[in-house]
Every structure is written in structure tokens, then in C-alpha cells.
Amino acid sequence: MALGYAGLVIERSVEPYLLSRLGLGKVMVLLGARQVGKTTLLRSLLGDTDRTLWLNADEPRVRQLFVDLSPEALRPYLAGHETVVIDEAQRIVDIGVKLKILHETFGQSVQFIATGSSSFDLANKINEPLTGRKWELDLFPLSAQEMIAHQGLFVEEGFVDSRLVFGWYPEVVSRPELAADILRELAASTLYKDIFALAGVRRPEAFDKLVRALAYQIGSPVNLTELASLVGIDKKTVASYVRLLEQANIVFRVGTFSQNLRNELTTSTKLYFWDVGIRNAVIGDFAPVSSRADIGHLFENFVMAEVCKLGDGLGRSEPVWFWRATTGQEIDLIRLVNQKVEAYEIKWGAQKFSFPARFTDAYPQATTTVINRSNVLQALSAMR
């Protein structure tokens, strides 16, 4: 079924998986950052029907229903409903235990679906009580492949420069004239709302400074000691804040690829943002690509995020790596497809690139591709 965003009708790649799991006797858990389209997706798939009960846990009245939960007290509210959707379920105390109780009591006749914008909180509290009782998937911002399927490769190629600046959040794509304002609001308040409320961040000003530092360092190896000195907090706190950002689907980690060859580094890590529009909002820079000094790193982040979104069709991000030799030679992106190594160098311009002999000698069967501005969407659409 198609998904509508302010007049746009866009199919999400996770729809077949989600539909195939509904009605199979397990709780469905849909995770993702705020405003990536979780509720819109579910409303599209489930339809506008009184057979679905929608509960938004941002509302105090809804949270009160789950205080001292009694299945019998809830029974009248569930009557006549085949599906119950609990939005922002991380706001409910002990949500995993309470979902287990509901599932055990009503699971044969009611499909329970929980959405959460804070996987670090919701997932941690549901995994144990719902072991063997749930299906779980992540939803990310819109992807290049989804937009190509929506409006075709030729049309979407005309939007590449805009996507690099404003990204892929559904409301940004559907209301491009308001893109900068939407992203500023999202980055200023909504995006971190659950992290501050639920994760016990004691130094929000340091947290904000760290996010900005990471935004400026995309494409570069992360040094926690340097970040701690820059932000003014200890290394352990930096590591915990970075982990929160990962768990909240704001940034993701890419490690080094190695098969234990002596000339390869194996300890470096890079961090990228799931959405380049959010990254640009964090640093307050919506300048066009033609005047950006950071276009190389921005383009690299753009491609890395799009490749990770490909996943396996189940809403799980694809594992990717970068390669670096002890001599400093580097390749931006490594994939393993059916145990075959694919290597990609990401260059905004059309300049030539020779893959290092150290790499091609070590992996003679690997395919090598340079991704640039002119072929980026063709390269992404060809990946499976």
C-alpha cells in the first residue's frame, strides 16, 4: 500500500515485511527517530477504520491507562478493535512487561503494535519480557531507492543537490519550501526530546556541543579523547552520549574492514548522520552545494547513509566498512555481497581515483567503483 505525505504517495521498503508479520500472534515493534513516518506508515497500511485503536503515549491520559495495568480494566477499551497501536510507547513505564501482559491476555484476538522514537529505551525494556513474542524493525528517513521508485530516476536526479542540503525527512521532501525551518525545529528540540527525558543526560549543553563536533567531523576517524577535550567532559561520558545518538537512530558507526592482513588498520571508527539535512541543521548551514567547503564530506555521508538504508528489506541497516592501510591509503566504502567484496570510492567531482595496490593485491576478486555526482543515483539504484 502507498504512503501519503502531504499529497505525495510514497511506498516504503519495509511495507512487505511489516504486512507479512501482522496477524501472526506476536507484538510488532516499529522503531525510528521522531518524524521519520512511523505513524503515517501504519495509518496507511491499517486504513482509516474503527477496528484500530490508536493510543498516543505522549498524552497523559493514555499513559494513565497503563498505570497499575489491569487487563480487565482495559478490556472495555479494546472491545471491537482488531489492532491496537501504541505510539511513542517508550513514554510508558515498564512498557515491555505491560505489552507482555496484554499479549498473553488478548494476543489471540488483538494485534498489538508499539512504535518508539527512542530505541535505546524502548528496545532495552522490551527485549527480555517480549523474548519470542515480538517482531521488530527500524524505520529510517526516506531513501534514494524509495524516491526513485516514486518518481523515476531522471526526475530524482534533478533533486540530488537539494537532497544533499535538506535530506530525506518525509515532511522536508513533501514541503521543500519549508525545509530549513522544519529541520531547524527538529534539530533544536524534537530530535533530542526523548534522549534528554529518558536517558538521564546531565549535561545537555555538553551533549549539544558534542553533536555539533560530530557534525563537523563526518568522514573522519573518531577520537574520543580529542572529543572529550573539545567538549569539556570525560571520555567515558562522550562514549555514552555517542551510544545514545546511535541508539536513537541519529548517527551510525562504520568500522574498518580487515581480514587480518598486517598492513590493514583494524581499530578506526567513523560516524555519520542518518540524514544529511539534520547534520546541516546541527551546524546551521543550508548553503547550496556550489558554495560549500564541506561538499566532499557531505557527499560521503549522503552515500554512506543511503547504502546503509538498503539493509535487507527488513528495516535493518546494512553492515558496511571503510578500508585503511597503515600507510594511510583509504577506500571509503566496503560491502560484502554474497561473500564477495565490493569497494567504492566516493568523490563529489569527476576526478579519477586509482584503488590502492595494497587493496587490489589483497582482494583480487573485489569489484571497484567510483561514485560521483553524475552517477550516484544510478549506483545506489543498482545496489541490492
C-alpha positions in Angstrom: 0.0 0.0 0.0 1.2 3.5 -0.8 2.2 6.0 1.9 1.0 9.6 1.7 3.0 12.7 2.9 1.1 15.9 2.3 -0.1 14.8 -1.1 3.0 12.7 -2.0 2.3 8.9 -2.3 5.5 7.0 -1.5 5.9 3.3 -0.8 8.3 2.4 2.0 10.6 -0.5 1.5 9.6 -2.1 4.9 6.0 -2.4 4.0 6.1 -6.0 2.7 7.9 -7.2 5.8 5.5 -5.4 8.1 2.4 -6.6 6.4 3.6 -10.2 6.3 4.1 -10.2 10.0 0.8 -8.8 11.1 -1.7 -11.3 12.5 0.9 -13.9 13.2 0.4 -13.8 17.0 3.3 -11.5 18.0 3.7 -7.9 19.1 5.1 -5.7 16.3 7.7 -3.1 17.4 8.5 -0.3 15.0 11.4 1.9 15.9 12.8 5.1 14.5 13.7 8.7 15.1 10.8 11.1 15.5 9.1 12.3 12.3 10.5 9.6 10.0 7.0 8.5 9.3 6.2 5.6 11.6 2.6 6.7 12.4 1.9 7.7 8.8 3.1 4.3 7.6 0.9 2.4 10.0 -2.2 4.6 9.2 -1.7 3.9 5.5 -1.3 0.2 6.0 -4.1 -0.3 8.5 -6.5 2.1 6.9 -9.0 4.6 8.4 -11.1 2.1 10.3 -12.7 1.9 13.8 -11.2 -1.6 14.1 -7.9 0.0 15.0 -7.4 1.7 18.4 -4.8 4.5 18.3 -3.1 5.3 21.6 -0.5 8.1 21.7 1.6 7.8 24.9 2.7 11.4 24.6 -0.8 12.1 26.0 -1.0 11.9 29.9 -4.5 10.3 29.6 -3.1 7.4 27.6 -0.1 6.9 30.0 -2.6 6.8 32.9 -4.3 3.8 31.3 -1.1 1.8 31.8 -0.5 2.7 35.4 -1.2 -0.3 37.6 -2.2 -2.1 34.4 -5.3 -4.3 34.7 -6.3 -6.3 31.6 -9.8 -6.4 32.8 -9.9 -2.7 33.2 -8.6 -2.3 29.7 -11.0 -4.8 28.2 -13.8 -2.3 27.5 -11.4 0.0 25.6 -10.3 -2.9 23.4 -13.7 -4.2 22.5 -14.4 -4.2 18.8 -10.8 -3.5 17.9 -8.6 -5.9 15.9 -5.5 -3.8 16.2 -4.1 -1.6 19.0 -1.3 0.9 18.1 0.6 2.4 21.0 2.6 5.4 19.6 5.7 6.7 21.4 5.5 3.6 23.7 8.8 4.5 25.4 6.8 7.0 27.4 5.0 4.2 29.3 6.8 2.9 32.4 7.8 -0.8 32.1 6.2 -0.9 28.6 7.8 -4.4 27.9 6.2 -6.1 30.9 2.8 -4.4 30.1 2.9 -5.4 26.5 3.6 -9.0 27.6 0.6 -8.9 29.9 -1.6 -7.6 27.1 -0.3 -10.0 24.6 -0.8 -13.0 26.9 -4.4 -11.9 27.7 -5.6 -10.6 24.3 -2.9 -11.7 21.8 -5.1 -14.3 20.1 -7.7 -11.7 19.0 -5.8 -8.4 19.0 -2.7 -7.4 17.1 -0.6 -5.0 19.3 1.8 -2.6 17.6 4.2 -0.4 19.6 6.1 2.5 18.0 9.0 4.2 19.6 11.4 7.1 18.7 13.9 6.0 21.4 15.2 2.6 20.7 17.8 2.9 23.5 14.9 3.0 25.9 12.1 1.0 24.3 14.2 -1.8 23.0 16.1 -2.2 26.3 12.8 -2.5 28.2 11.0 -4.9 25.8 13.7 -7.4 24.8 13.6 -9.6 27.9 9.9 -9.6 28.6 9.0 -10.0 25.0 11.6 -12.6 24.0 10.0 -14.8 21.4 6.8 -12.7 21.4 7.7 -9.8 19.0 8.7 -8.7 15.5 11.0 -5.7 15.4 12.2 -3.4 12.7 13.6 0.1 12.3 12.3 2.8 10.0 14.7 5.5 8.7 14.1 8.7 6.7 13.1 8.3 3.1 15.7 6.7 0.8 17.0 7.3 -2.6 15.6 4.0 -3.8 12.2 4.8 -2.4 12.2 8.2 -4.1 13.4 6.7 -7.4 10.6 4.2 -7.3 8.2 7.0 -6.5 9.1 9.5 -9.3 11.7 7.8 -11.5 15.5 8.1 -11.8 15.5 11.0 -14.2 13.3 13.2 -12.1 15.1 12.3 -8.8 18.5 13.1 -10.3 17.3 16.7 -10.6 16.9 16.8 -6.8 20.4 15.5 -5.7 21.8 18.9 -4.8 18.7 19.7 -2.8 18.8 16.3 -1.0 22.4 16.9 0.0 21.4 20.1 1.7 18.0 19.3 3.2 18.0 15.5 3.4 15.1 13.0 3.3 12.8 13.5 6.2 9.2 13.0 4.8 7.9 16.4 5.8 11.1 18.0 4.2 10.5 16.1 1.0 6.8 17.0 0.8 7.2 20.7 1.9 10.5 21.8 0.3 9.7 25.4 0.7 9.7 25.0 4.5 12.6 22.6 4.6 15.1 24.8 6.5 12.5 25.8 9.1 11.4 22.1 9.6 14.9 20.9 10.1 15.8 23.8 12.5 12.9 22.9 14.7 13.6 19.2 14.5 17.3 19.6 15.4 16.6 22.2 18.1 14.0 20.4 20.1 12.1 17.3 18.9 15.1 15.2 17.8 16.6 15.0 21.3 13.4 15.2 23.3 13.5 11.5 24.4 17.2 11.4 24.9 17.0 14.2 27.4 13.8 13.0 29.0 14.6 9.3 29.3 18.4 8.8 29.2 19.4 10.9 32.1 21.6 13.3 30.2 23.0 15.5 33.0 25.0 17.9 30.7 22.6 18.9 27.8 24.9 21.8 26.8 27.8 19.4 26.5 25.6 16.9 24.6 24.7 19.6 22.1 28.3 20.6 21.7 29.3 17.0 21.1 26.6 16.6 18.4 28.0 19.7 16.7 31.5 18.4 16.9 30.5 15.1 15.3 28.7 17.0 12.6 31.9 18.8 11.7 33.9 15.6 11.7 31.8 13.4 9.4 34.1 11.3 7.2 37.0 11.5 9.7 38.0 8.8 12.2 36.5 9.4 15.6 38.9 10.1 18.5 37.0 10.0 21.8 39.9 11.6 23.7 40.0 14.6 21.4 36.2 14.9 21.6 36.3 14.8 25.4 38.9 17.6 25.5 36.9 19.7 22.9 33.5 19.3 24.6 34.8 19.5 28.2 33.6 16.2 29.5 35.3 12.9 30.2 35.9 10.2 27.6 33.5 7.8 29.2 30.7 10.3 29.0 31.5 11.1 25.4 31.3 7.4 24.6 27.9 7.1 26.4 26.5 10.1 24.6 27.6 8.8 21.2 26.0 5.5 22.0 22.7 7.3 22.8 22.9 9.1 19.4 23.4 5.7 17.7 20.5 4.0 19.6 18.2 6.9 18.8 18.9 6.5 15.1 20.5 9.9 14.7 24.1 8.7 13.9 25.6 5.4 12.9 29.0 3.8 13.2 31.3 2.5 10.4 34.3 0.4 11.3 37.3 -0.7 9.4 37.3 -3.7 7.0 40.0 -6.3 7.5 40.8 -9.9 7.1 43.7 -9.6 9.5 46.3 -8.6 7.0 49.3 -7.0 8.6 49.1 -3.8 6.5 45.5 -3.0 7.4 44.2 -0.9 10.3 41.5 -2.6 12.4 40.6 -0.1 15.2 39.4 3.1 13.5 35.8 4.2 13.5 33.8 6.8 11.6 30.4 8.3 12.5 27.9 9.6 10.0 24.4 11.1 10.3 21.4 9.1 9.1 20.1 12.3 7.5 22.3 14.9 6.0 19.6 17.5 6.4 19.8 17.0 10.2 23.5 17.2 10.1 23.3 20.6 8.2 20.7 21.8 10.7 23.0 21.0 13.6 25.8 23.2 12.2 23.3 25.8 10.9 24.5 25.6 7.3 22.0 25.3 4.4 24.2 26.8 1.8 23.8 25.4 -1.7 26.3 22.7 -2.8 28.0 25.1 -5.2 29.4 27.2 -2.3 30.1 24.6 0.3 33.6 23.9 1.5 32.4 20.6 3.1 30.8 19.2 0.0 33.2 16.2 -0.2 32.5 15.0 3.4 28.8 15.8 3.0 28.6 13.8 -0.2 30.4 10.9 1.5 27.9 11.0 4.4 25.0 11.1 1.9 26.2 8.0 0.1 27.1 6.0 3.2 23.7 6.6 4.8 21.9 5.6 1.6 23.8 2.4 1.3 23.1 1.6 5.0 19.4 2.2 4.4 19.3 -0.6 1.8 19.5 -3.1 4.6 17.9 -6.5 3.9 14.3 -5.3 3.3 13.5 -5.8 7.0 14.3 -2.3 8.2 17.7 -3.3 9.4 20.7 -1.2 8.2 23.3 -2.9 6.1 26.7 -3.5 7.6 29.4 -1.5 5.7 33.0 -0.7 6.4 35.8 1.5 5.2 39.4 0.3 4.4 42.6 1.9 5.5 46.2 0.7 5.3 48.9 1.5 7.8 50.4 3.7 5.0 47.3 6.0 5.2 45.7 4.8 1.9 42.0 4.6 2.2 38.8 3.4 0.5 35.6 5.0 1.6 33.1 2.1 1.4 33.3 -1.7 1.5 30.3 -4.0 1.2 30.1 -7.8 1.3 27.5 -9.2 -1.1 27.2 -12.9 -1.2 30.7 -13.1 0.4 32.1 -11.0 -2.5 33.9 -7.8 -1.7 32.6 -4.6 -3.3 34.8 -1.5 -2.9 33.6 2.1 -3.6 35.4 5.4 -3.6 33.1 8.4 -3.1 34.1 11.6 -4.9 31.9 14.6 -5.4 33.8 15.6 -8.6 34.6 13.5 -11.6 38.3 13.2 -10.7 39.9 9.9 -11.3 40.8 7.5 -8.5 43.2 4.6 -8.5 42.4 1.9 -6.0 45.5 1.2 -3.9 47.6 -1.8 -5.0 47.7 -3.0 -1.4 44.0 -3.5 -1.5 43.7 -4.9 -5.0 46.5 -7.3 -4.4 44.9 -8.5 -1.1 41.4 -8.7 -2.6 41.9 -9.6 -6.3 38.3 -10.7 -6.8 36.9 -7.4 -5.5 34.9 -5.1 -7.7 35.9 -1.5 -7.6 33.6 1.5 -8.4 34.0 5.3 -8.1 30.7 7.0 -7.1 30.5 10.7 -8.0 27.8 13.4 -8.6 27.0 12.2 -12.1 26.4 8.5 -11.3 25.4 8.5 -7.6 21.7 7.6 -8.0 22.4 5.1 -10.7 25.0 3.4 -8.5 22.6 3.4 -5.5 19.6 2.1 -7.5 21.7 -0.8 -8.8 22.7 -2.0 -5.3 20.8 -4.9 -3.8 
